[in-house]
Amino acid sequence: MTSTEPRSRVATGTPAGGPSAVDPMLAAAERHRLERAFRMPRTRFLIGLPIAALLLIWSFNGAQFNFVKLGEGAVNMGEFLSRLFPPDFSKLGTILALLLETFQMAVVGTVLGAVLSLFVAVCAASNIAPKWLYYPTRWVMNIIRSVPDLVFALMFVSAVGLGPFAGILAMTLGSIGSIGKIFAEAMEQVDRGPVVAMQAVGASKRQVVQYGVLPQAAPLLTSYSLLLFEGNVRGATILGLVGAGGIGLELTTAMRMYDYGHLSAIIICIIVLVTAIDQGSALIRRRIT
């Protein structure tokens, strides 16, 4: 070892060809904190493991989950699937028109739901909203999230009649409960540094949200909006079961009429649409992240 070699490298034991010429030693408290991140909480883990196993067994029994019955019913499932072939594409025009309507419903429902959820999320983020606004907003979102979308669809069908408009309203309202909570949590995870700095120089609440919170949360908000769109495409299919527009009503009709060939063609077209949307969303998410 030569006398010209840096003393910091000697102190830390970094080899001469190491990646860094200066590698100061960690303080004892900092080293202990970092090491704790890789330690298994053995006591809690050993206690929690049997509790989780008992909870799982209790849930299996309460839900009457039966592997034997599933095996016995495999023959019936195979028979049902065999009826779906060959698919009948003689009504392909009708299927494509209804799928287009389903897609349009999902687009409008996602845009309206995401915009409204963004405003609701600002009121439900603990680092932005005051407590008198935070808790009521969270309770409202919990109530909305607890009600199935089909109930909302039935409510809006009775209010505005059959058709895609009722489905759009149901998707929009349902999105506020689900994606609004995720938007709020994304805003709560932003770096507090820029927010505190803006508050220190006298920025208003709107300026803090617009310039300190939203730019940091934008990639996550965009990604979650794309996931909402994918879910709304599938959700629009289900909402059609109660007359809220889309392909769902045609799907139900085919099942009730035992028109398995037509049913198979509808399912295949839905799979193609959902797969294409999933691939497009994945491409956009990779670009923004």
N, C-alpha and C positions, 0 to 999 in steps of 0.2 A: 504494500500500500504506500503510495507516494505521499509526500507532504503537501502536495497541491490539491489533493482530493478534498471536496467539501466536507466540513465537519458534520453537517446534518446527515449526510449519507452514512458516515461512520456511526453516528449515534443511533440511527434507526436500523442499521443492518441492510440497507438497500444495496443490491449489487451494482457494480460500476456500470454495467450495461443496462440498468433498470430504466423504466419508462419515465421516471421523474427524478430530477436532481435534488429536489427538496421534498422530503416526506416527513413532516414533524410527527412526533409520537402523540398518540391520542391520550387525552386525560383519562384518569382511572374511572371517573364517573361516566364519561362518554363511552368508553370501551364497555363498561358494564351494561349501559343502556342498549348498545348495539348487540351485545351477546344475548341479552334477554329476548330479543326478537326471534332468535332461532331455537329457543328452549321450549320444549313441550311442557305445558302446564300439567304435570303428571297427576297430581291429586285431583284436580277438577276433571281431567280426562278420564281417570279411572272411575270416578263417581258418576260422571255423565254418561259413560258408555252403557252400563246396565240400565240406567234410567231411559236412555234412548231406545234400547232394545225392548224394554217392557212397553214403552209407548207404541212402538211399531207393532208388537204382538197384539196389544189391546186394540189398535186401530184395525188390524187385519180381522180380528174376531168381530168387532163392532160393525165393520163394513161387509161382513159375510163373504170375504174373499176366499175362494176355494179353487186351488190348482186342479183338483180332481174334476170338478165340474167344468173347468175351462178345457181340460183335455177331452172330456166327453163331448163338449160342444164344438170341438174343432171340426168334426165331420159336417155339422150343419153350416159352419162358416165356410168351409170349402165348397159345399153345395151352393150356397148363396153366391159366392164369388164366381162359380162356374156359369151361373145364369147371366152374368154380366157380359159374357162373350158369346158371339161377336158383337161389338158395339154397332149401333144403328145411327148413322150420320145423315139420315134422310131429312131431318129437320135442323140441319146445321145452320141455316140462315136464322132461324128463330133463336137457337142457342147463342150464336154470336151477337145478335141484337141485344139479348138479355144480359150477356156478359159485358157488353159495352155499357149498358145501363148500370150494371153493378160497379164497373170501373169508375164511371162518372160519379156515382154516389160516394164511392170511397174518396175520390179526389176532393169533392166539395166538403164532405164530412171531415176529412183530415185537415183541410185548410181552416175551416171554421173552428174545429176543435182545438187545433194547435194555437191559433191566435187567442181564443178565449182562455185556453189553459195557461198561456203565457201571462196574461193579466192576473189570473187567479193565483198563479205560482208566485208572483211578486208579493201578493198578500199572504202567502203561506210559507215564505222563506224566513226562517228565524233571524237571519243576519240582516234582513231588510225591514220586515214589517214589525210594528209594535205588538206587544203581547195582546192588547185588546182586539187587534185585527187578526193576529196569527191563529189563535185558538178557534174562533168561530169559523174561519175559512177552512181550517183542517177538519173540523167537525162536518161541515157541509160536504167536503170532498169525500169523507168517510161514508156519509149517507148515500151519496151518489154512487160511489164505488160498490156499495152493498146491494144495490138494486140491479138485477140482471137487465141487459140491454133489451131483451125480448119484452120485458114489462114496459120499458120506455116506448118501444115500438108499438105495443098495443095501445098505450095511452095516446100517442100521437096519431095512430090510425083512427082512433075514435074522434080525435080533434080535427084533423085535416083530411081524413078519408084515406082510401087505399092509394098506394103509389109510392114512388121513390122519395117524395118530399118527406113523408113520415119517417122513412128509413134514415134520411140525412139528419133530421132533427134528433132521432134516437142516438145515432153515432156521435153527433156533436155533444150532446149532453153526457153520454157515457164517457167520452174522451176527457171531459173536465175532471172527472173523478179519478181516472187512471193515470193519464199522462200529465195532468196538472201536478200530482204528487211527485212524479219523477222530475218534472221541470223544477219544482221547488227544491228538491234535494240536490239537483245539479247546481243550482244557484248557491246553495249553502256550502258547497265544496270549493268555491272559488278562493283564490289567494286573498287573504285579508289585507295584504300590504297596500295595493292600489286603492282599495276602498277606504282604509284608514287615512291614507295620504290625501284623498279627495275631501274627506270629511274635515280634515285638519285645516285645509285652505278655504273652508266655507262653502263647499259644493252643496247644492240642493239634493234632496232625495231622488228626484228625477235624474239629475246629472250623475249621481252615484250609480244608479241602476243602468243608465244608458251607456256610460263610458267606463264604469268600473266593474260591473257584474256581467252584463250581457256579452261583451266581447270575449271574456274568459270562458263563459258557459256556452257560447255559440256552437262549437263543434259537437258537444254533447246534446244540445237542444236539437240540432239538425239530425243527428243520428237517431234520437228518440222519435222525432217526427216521422222519419222514414219507417221505423218499426211500427209506429201508429198506423201509417198508411197500409203496410202489409196486413196488420191485424184487421183494419177496416174492410179490406177486400174480402177476407174470410168472414168477417162479421156481417157484411152486406148479404152474403149468401145465406146466412142463418136468418137474418131479419126478413128475408123474403118469405119465410115459412108462415109468417103472420100477415102477409099482404103488404109488406113495406117495400115493395119493389125489388128489382133484381132477379137473379136466376133462381132464387130460393123457391119461389112459388112453382116454377116449372119443375124443379127437382122434386118437390113434394108431390106434385101431380103424377109424375112418372112413377114414384114409389107406390102411390095409392092405386094406380092403374096396373101395377105389376108389369110395366113396360121396361123390362130390364135392359134391352138394347139401347133405348133412348136414355135411360138412366146412366148407363155406362158411358155414352157419348158426352153427356153433361159433365160427369165426373172427370173424364179425360181432359175436356176443355178447361175446366176449373184448375186442374193440376198444371196445365201448360201456362195459364195466365198467372197463377201464383208463383210458379217457378221463374217466369220471366221477370216479374216484379221483384222477386227476391234477389235475382242476379243483378238487376239494375240498381237496387238499393245497396247491395254489397259493394258494387263498384263506386258508387257515390260516397259511401262511408269510408272506403279506403283512401279516397282522394282528399277528404276533409280532415282525416286523422293522420 
